Amino acid sequence: MSLPYAQDRHTAVEAQPAFDGRMPTAPGDLRIEAHGIAPVPEDRRYGGPGRLFTVWFAPNLTMTGVFTGTVGIALGLDFTTALAAVVLGTLVGAAPTAYLGTWGSQTGAGQLPLARLAFGRGVVLPGALQWLSSIAWDALIGLFGGDALAQLCGWPFWLGVLVMMAAQGALGVLGYEVIHRLQTVMTFALAAAFIVLATKLLHGVQPVTTGSVHGADRAGAFVLTCTIALSLALSWAPYASDFSRYLPRTTSRPRMFWCTLLGIGASFVAVQALGLWGASVFTDQTARGIDTLLGGGALGAFGLLSVALAALCSNAMNDYSGSLALQTMGVRLPRPVAAALAAVLGFPLVLWMHAADTTTRFQNVLLLVGYWIPAFVAIVAVDWTVRARSRNGSPIDLADESSRRQPWWPAPTAFVLGFAAATPFMNTSLYVGPAADALHGADLAYGVAFLVALAVYTPLRLRLRP
């Protein structure tokens, strides 16, 4: 019997008990999911595409998105121009995530495990980056969630973060179905909280109507704001099919795409618009800004609780996908243990970000954790397209596809070259590439990485047997 992804001895996953295990059986089965990266059998699939809207909507209603929205104003743009950049960047970043998410129902596999088809044993490279990125996102989001919880309960910052990390780790351990059910409930609760916050903003804060940058500097600030928004939405791409792998193969792929796109797009645009509007209120201490804006008391406490719950929802998904990435690298930890490990490692990173210039460190981490993703998306999309066309419309069979040996080096080569080509176009406070500097701060690294990886990998892949 051929094994999924068995291009070599490093990729035989079903032979490893740590990669298999108990699966949820139906909506509402909230027992621990021990199942790891082994594909979900078709007779164990359930659910419909509508749940993809809530699972991708709720986790984005975080103060990370709000704080990201303030960056456009900090760069000198006016509200209208910055909002246009946010909408454009969000939609461009959300589309690949929505597309990749449709593969879950077709294969029963998570996104990084599926990347074995293209990368072979070279999947260790994107696997390691995805695992590290999940820890970084734990810090980016836990920074605000822990701060809110600490202020709500009167705790020191470190204790608020510690409790937040413990709670999100527990949800990551429980797994797929618990996360889906939590996001369904939180979609309504968090949407109500952000509506209250938006109402307060509309009546108490005026947006910036005149920008402080002009000409080429304004264009550069627009592109950088667009890139930062894109990085938020695109950051979900390596997670995409992790949360659709239990859907039946017969699930409508167009409906899956649009539910995901709408969930990511609507939530990210809403929270970033909130940040743009209230940029004068939301500072490094965003939790305190919300408490002040809502007038303290019961309403302020409600706002702080919402911030903490939003962070919990998002980071549970980070820990879950991080556990699959770690297994994809060949680490034989049971999935629940791997999820808990991601939460543990995120704790010191939060403390580091909080210890000095939060704005600078936040922006650096936000950009740096995503620069590898465009090349990854280009490679796996080309590989999938070639395989799908070779089947003339018949379903993808993972066991059959993985038995077709092919060289492993083209994907890592295109991946590295895409990242290298993008380096001159990067713009962070740690490093500003010469191209970004010449373009008045415009960060085009995401687009360059995608196009170069696409140009390098496509001819190499077409020369291989399908």
TIMI-274139 format. One record per residue (C-alpha): residue number from 1; residue in three letters; x, y, z. Coordinates in steps of 0.05 Angstrom, whole numbers. Example, Ala and Ser with C-alpha at 12.3 -4.5 7.8 and 13.67 -1.06 7.14 Angstrom:
2
    nr   rest        x        y        z
     1    Ala      246      -90      156
     2    Ser      273      -21      143
END
This chain:
466
    nr   rest        x        y        z
     1    Met        0        0        0
     2    Ser       28       68      -19
     3    Leu       32      119       36
     4    Pro        9      192       30
     5    Tyr       69      237       16
     6    Ala      116      177       14
     7    Gln      165      208      -35
     8    Asp      220      183       11
     9    Arg      229      153       79
    10    His      222      221      113
    11    Thr      151      232       88
    12    Ala      114      168      107
    13    Val       64      196      157
    14    Glu       12      141      166
    15    Ala       66       95      193
    16    Gln       76      141      253
    17    Pro       24      133      309
    18    Ala       38      204      333
    19    Phe       10      231      267
    20    Asp      -56      194      272
    21    Gly     -105      189      330
    22    Arg     -177      204      352
    23    Met     -218      249      306
    24    Pro     -281      289      321
    25    Thr     -341      252      294
    26    Ala     -393      307      284
    27    Pro     -407      381      299
    28    Gly     -406      389      374
    29    Asp     -358      333      389
    30    Leu     -314      372      437
    31    Arg     -268      317      461
    32    Ile     -193      323      449
    33    Glu     -172      314      377
    34    Ala     -110      272      378
    35    His     -107      267      302
    36    Gly      -45      297      270
    37    Ile      -23      306      199
    38    Ala      -48      240      171
    39    Pro     -104      254      120
    40    Val     -175      251      147
    41    Pro     -211      191      115
    42    Glu     -272      208       72
    43    Asp     -319      169      118
    44    Arg     -298      213      177
    45    Arg     -315      280      143
    46    Tyr     -373      325      164
    47    Gly     -396      397      164
    48    Gly     -412      450      111
    49    Pro     -377      509       79
    50    Gly     -415      560      122
    51    Arg     -372      545      182
    52    Leu     -312      572      143
    53    Phe     -340      642      148
    54    Thr     -342      641      224
    55    Val     -275      605      233
    56    Trp     -241      659      191
    57    Phe     -282      719      216
    58    Ala     -277      716      292
    59    Pro     -202      706      300
    60    Asn     -188      771      263
    61    Leu     -228      815      309
    62    Thr     -167      829      351
    63    Met     -130      891      374
    64    Thr      -72      868      330
    65    Gly     -115      886      270
    66    Val     -136      951      302
    67    Phe      -64      970      319
    68    Thr      -43      951      248
    69    Gly      -95     1000      222
    70    Thr      -62     1057      259
    71    Val        2     1047      220
    72    Gly      -27     1081      158
    73    Ile      -40     1144      197
    74    Ala       29     1139      231
    75    Leu       60     1137      161
    76    Gly       27     1204      145
    77    Leu      -34     1183      104
    78    Asp     -104     1212      112
    79    Phe     -161     1166      133
    80    Thr     -192     1157       63
    81    Thr     -126     1141       29
    82    Ala     -104     1094       84
    83    Leu     -171     1058       82
    84    Ala     -165     1047        7
    85    Ala      -96     1016       18
    86    Val     -124      971       73
    87    Val     -182      946       30
    88    Leu     -136      932      -29
    89    Gly      -83      897       12
    90    Thr     -133      856       50
    91    Leu     -169      830      -11
    92    Val     -104      813      -47
    93    Gly      -79      776       15
    94    Ala     -145      740       29
    95    Ala     -155      710      -41
    96    Pro      -97      660      -37
    97    Thr     -119      637       32
    98    Ala     -190      626        6
    99    Tyr     -164      587      -54
   100    Leu     -117      543      -14
   101    Gly     -172      529       36
   102    Thr     -212      493      -17
   103    Trp     -160      438      -19
   104    Gly     -179      413       50
   105    Ser     -244      381       28
   106    Gln     -210      351      -33
   107    Thr     -154      316        6
   108    Gly     -170      314       80
   109    Ala     -101      343       93
   110    Gly      -74      405      126
   111    Gln      -36      459       86
   112    Leu       35      444      107
   113    Pro       25      369      101
   114    Leu       -1      381       31
   115    Ala       62      420       15
   116    Arg      101      353       18
   117    Leu       75      340      -52
   118    Ala      114      398      -80
   119    Phe      172      403      -31
   120    Gly      186      329      -15
   121    Arg      236      325       42
   122    Gly      250      400       30
   123    Val      184      414       66
   124    Val      226      421      129
   125    Leu      242      492      105
   126    Pro      171      521      101
   127    Gly      151      476      158
   128    Ala      202      507      205
   129    Leu      183      577      182
   130    Gln      109      563      193
   131    Trp      122      535      262
   132    Leu      163      596      281
   133    Ser      111      642      250
   134    Ser       56      611      293
   135    Ile       97      627      355
   136    Ala      108      698      330
   137    Trp       34      708      318
   138    Asp       21      682      389
   139    Ala       64      741      412
   140    Leu       34      793      365
   141    Ile      -37      777      387
   142    Gly      -22      755      459
   143    Leu       11      822      471
   144    Phe      -56      857      469
   145    Gly      -98      800      497
   146    Gly      -53      792      557
   147    Asp      -51      867      568
   148    Ala     -127      870      567
   149    Leu     -134      812      615
   150    Ala      -83      842      662
   151    Gln     -119      909      664
   152    Leu     -187      876      671
   153    Cys     -165      834      731
   154    Gly     -115      883      761
   155    Trp      -57      835      749
   156    Pro       14      850      728
   157    Phe       25      846      653
   158    Trp       64      781      655
   159    Leu        9      745      693
   160    Gly      -44      767      644
   161    Val       -1      740      587
   162    Leu       12      675      624
   163    Val      -62      662      635
   164    Met      -77      680      563
   165    Met      -24      632      537
   166    Ala      -48      576      582
   167    Ala     -120      584      558
   168    Gln     -103      588      484
   169    Gly      -57      528      491
   170    Ala     -114      488      522
   171    Leu     -159      505      462
   172    Gly     -103      486      413
   173    Val      -98      419      450
   174    Leu     -173      406      444
   175    Gly     -167      418      369
   176    Tyr     -208      425      306
   177    Glu     -280      420      329
   178    Val     -272      460      393
   179    Ile     -240      516      353
   180    His     -296      516      301
   181    Arg     -350      518      354
   182    Leu     -314      573      393
   183    Gln     -307      616      331
   184    Thr     -381      608      316
   185    Val     -401      635      384
   186    Met     -347      689      384
   187    Thr     -367      715      315
   188    Phe     -431      743      345
   189    Ala     -402      763      413
   190    Leu     -341      798      385
   191    Ala     -379      831      328
   192    Ala     -425      862      380
   193    Ala     -366      887      421
   194    Phe     -333      919      361
   195    Ile     -398      952      341
   196    Val     -402      984      410
   197    Leu     -330     1007      403
   198    Ala     -343     1035      333
   199    Thr     -404     1072      358
   200    Lys     -362     1105      412
   201    Leu     -310     1124      361
   202    Leu     -359     1155      313
   203    His     -385     1201      368
   204    Gly     -321     1217      405
   205    Val     -262     1216      356
   206    Gln     -250     1250      290
   207    Pro     -209     1215      237
   208    Val     -148     1247      205
   209    Thr     -172     1282      142
   210    Thr     -106     1312      119
   211    Gly      -43     1272      109
   212    Ser       26     1296      126
   213    Val       62     1264       66
   214    His       57     1284       -7
   215    Gly       80     1263      -76
   216    Ala      126     1203      -79
   217    Asp      129     1197       -3
   218    Arg       53     1191       -2
   219    Ala       55     1137      -55
   220    Gly      108     1100      -15
   221    Ala       66     1104       48
   222    Phe        5     1079       10
   223    Val       43     1018      -16
   224    Leu       72     1002       52
   225    Thr        3     1008       85
   226    Cys      -25      962       31
   227    Thr       32      912       43
   228    Ile       21      911      118
   229    Ala      -53      897      108
   230    Leu      -36      844       56
   231    Ser       11      811      105
   232    Leu      -44      803      157
   233    Ala      -92      769      109
   234    Leu      -39      727       74
   235    Ser      -11      703      140
   236    Trp      -69      653      143
   237    Ala      -50      620       77
   238    Pro       -5      566      107
   239    Tyr      -62      549      155
   240    Ala     -118      549      102
   241    Ser     -137      476       93
   242    Asp     -122      459      166
   243    Phe     -192      483      182
   244    Ser     -228      452      122
   245    Arg     -196      383      123
   246    Tyr     -256      351      157
   247    Leu     -306      377      104
   248    Pro     -334      324       56
   249    Arg     -303      319      -13
   250    Thr     -372      338      -42
   251    Thr     -371      406       -9
   252    Ser     -379      463      -59
   253    Arg     -310      493      -72
   254    Pro     -338      560      -96
   255    Arg     -378      567      -32
   256    Met     -316      548        9
   257    Phe     -276      602      -27
   258    Trp     -327      657      -18
   259    Cys     -343      641       55
   260    Thr     -268      644       71
   261    Leu     -256      707       30
   262    Leu     -315      742       62
   263    Gly     -296      721      132
   264    Ile     -224      745      126
   265    Gly     -239      806       84
   266    Ala     -297      834      125
   267    Ser     -264      824      192
   268    Phe     -195      852      174
   269    Val     -223      912      138
   270    Ala     -270      927      197
   271    Val     -217      925      251
   272    Gln     -164      962      211
   273    Ala     -215     1016      193
   274    Leu     -228     1022      267
   275    Gly     -154     1032      279
   276    Leu     -150     1084      224
   277    Trp     -208     1123      252
   278    Gly     -184     1122      324
   279    Ala     -109     1127      311
   280    Ser     -106     1186      360
   281    Val     -134     1142      416
   282    Phe     -101     1075      403
   283    Thr      -29     1079      426
   284    Asp       20     1025      446
   285    Gln      -25     1012      506
   286    Thr      -85      994      464
   287    Ala     -122      959      521
   288    Arg     -118     1022      563
   289    Gly     -142     1063      503
   290    Ile     -204     1020      496
   291    Asp     -220     1024      570
   292    Thr     -214     1100      567
   293    Leu     -254     1106      503
   294    Leu     -311     1065      532
   295    Gly     -311     1107      595
   296    Gly     -287     1053      643
   297    Gly     -337     1018      689
   298    Ala     -378      959      664
   299    Leu     -373      980      591
   300    Gly     -298      987      595
   301    Ala     -293      919      628
   302    Phe     -335      890      572
   303    Gly     -287      920      521
   304    Leu     -226      892      556
   305    Leu     -258      823      561
   306    Ser     -274      825      487
   307    Val     -201      842      470
   308    Ala     -177      783      512
   309    Leu     -228      734      482
   310    Ala     -211      756      412
   311    Ala     -137      742      425
   312    Leu     -156      675      453
   313    Cys     -195      656      390
   314    Ser     -139      675      343
   315    Asn      -82      645      381
   316    Ala     -117      578      390
   317    Met     -114      572      314
   318    Asn      -40      592      314
   319    Asp      -24      537      364
   320    Tyr      -66      485      326
   321    Ser      -33      499      259
   322    Gly       35      504      292
   323    Ser       26      434      318
   324    Leu       13      408      247
   325    Ala       74      446      221
   326    Leu      118      415      273
   327    Gln       94      345      255
   328    Thr      104      361      181
   329    Met      178      373      197
   330    Gly      181      301      222
   331    Val      178      315      297
   332    Arg      140      257      327
   333    Leu      104      294      382
   334    Pro       30      280      389
   335    Arg      -10      338      361
   336    Pro      -39      361      428
   337    Val       31      364      458
   338    Ala       58      402      399
   339    Ala        1      453      405
   340    Ala       17      465      478
   341    Leu       90      474      462
   342    Ala       75      532      414
   343    Ala       37      569      469
   344    Val       94      559      518
   345    Leu      146      587      469
   346    Gly      103      647      453
   347    Phe      105      673      524
   348    Pro      177      700      526
   349    Leu      168      732      457
   350    Val      109      773      484
   351    Leu      151      797      542
   352    Trp      206      818      494
   353    Met      159      858      451
   354    His      129      892      511
   355    Ala      197      910      542
   356    Ala      216      967      494
   357    Asp      189     1004      433
   358    Thr      126      964      421
   359    Thr      107      999      357
   360    Thr      174      985      323
   361    Arg      180      914      347
   362    Phe      107      900      329
   363    Gln      116      924      257
   364    Asn      181      887      249
   365    Val      153      820      273
   366    Leu       89      830      232
   367    Leu      127      839      167
   368    Leu      184      790      179
   369    Val      139      731      196
   370    Gly      105      736      128
   371    Tyr      159      750       76
   372    Trp      167      675       62
   373    Ile       93      662       49
   374    Pro       84      690      -23
   375    Ala      138      644      -51
   376    Phe      106      585      -14
   377    Val       37      602      -43
   378    Ala       65      607     -114
   379    Ile      100      540     -110
   380    Val       43      499      -80
   381    Ala       -8      531     -126
   382    Val       32      513     -188
   383    Asp       44      442     -164
   384    Trp      -29      432     -148
   385    Thr      -51      461     -216
   386    Val       -5      414     -254
   387    Arg      -29      354     -215
   388    Ala     -103      373     -224
   389    Arg      -96      383     -299
   390    Ser      -61      316     -307
   391    Arg     -123      283     -279
   392    Asn     -171      316     -328
   393    Gly     -221      335     -274
   394    Ser     -219      271     -234
   395    Pro     -207      279     -158
   396    Ile     -137      285     -130
   397    Asp     -115      220      -97
   398    Leu      -60      233      -47
   399    Ala      -36      162      -43
   400    Asp      -30      159     -119
   401    Glu        3      228     -125
   402    Ser       53      215      -70
   403    Ser       75      150     -103
   404    Arg       99      189     -164
   405    Arg      170      205     -147
   406    Gln      199      271     -170
   407    Pro      261      312     -152
   408    Trp      252      350      -87
   409    Trp      300      407     -102
   410    Pro      260      451     -150
   411    Ala      211      476      -97
   412    Pro      263      495      -44
   413    Thr      306      527      -98
   414    Ala      248      571     -123
   415    Phe      230      586      -51
   416    Val      299      611      -33
   417    Leu      308      650      -97
   418    Gly      240      683      -88
   419    Phe      258      705      -18
   420    Ala      327      729      -39
   421    Ala      300      770      -97
   422    Ala      250      803      -49
   423    Thr      303      824        1
   424    Pro      321      891      -33
   425    Phe      247      910      -32
   426    Met      236      899       43
   427    Asn      222      957       90
   428    Thr      228      947      165
   429    Ser      264      987      218
   430    Leu      313      929      222
   431    Tyr      329      931      148
   432    Val      309      976       90
   433    Gly      328      948       23
   434    Pro      358      994      -30
   435    Ala      298      985      -75
   436    Ala      249     1003      -19
   437    Asp      291     1063       -2
   438    Ala      291     1086      -75
   439    Leu      216     1076      -77
   440    His      205     1123      -18
   441    Gly      191     1067       31
   442    Ala      144     1026      -13
   443    Asp      151      953        7
   444    Leu      142      909      -55
   445    Ala      175      848      -26
   446    Tyr      112      805      -24
   447    Gly       97      815      -98
   448    Val      169      804     -119
   449    Ala      176      740      -78
   450    Phe      112      712     -109
   451    Leu      130      730     -181
   452    Val      202      705     -177
   453    Ala      183      639     -144
   454    Leu      128      631     -197
   455    Ala      177      645     -254
   456    Val      230      598     -227
   457    Tyr      186      540     -206
   458    Thr      135      536     -263
   459    Pro      183      514     -318
   460    Leu      219      466     -271
   461    Arg      152      435     -250
   462    Leu      127      429     -321
   463    Arg      189      389     -340
   464    Leu      173      337     -286
   465    Arg      125      280     -295
   466    Pro       55      299     -271
END
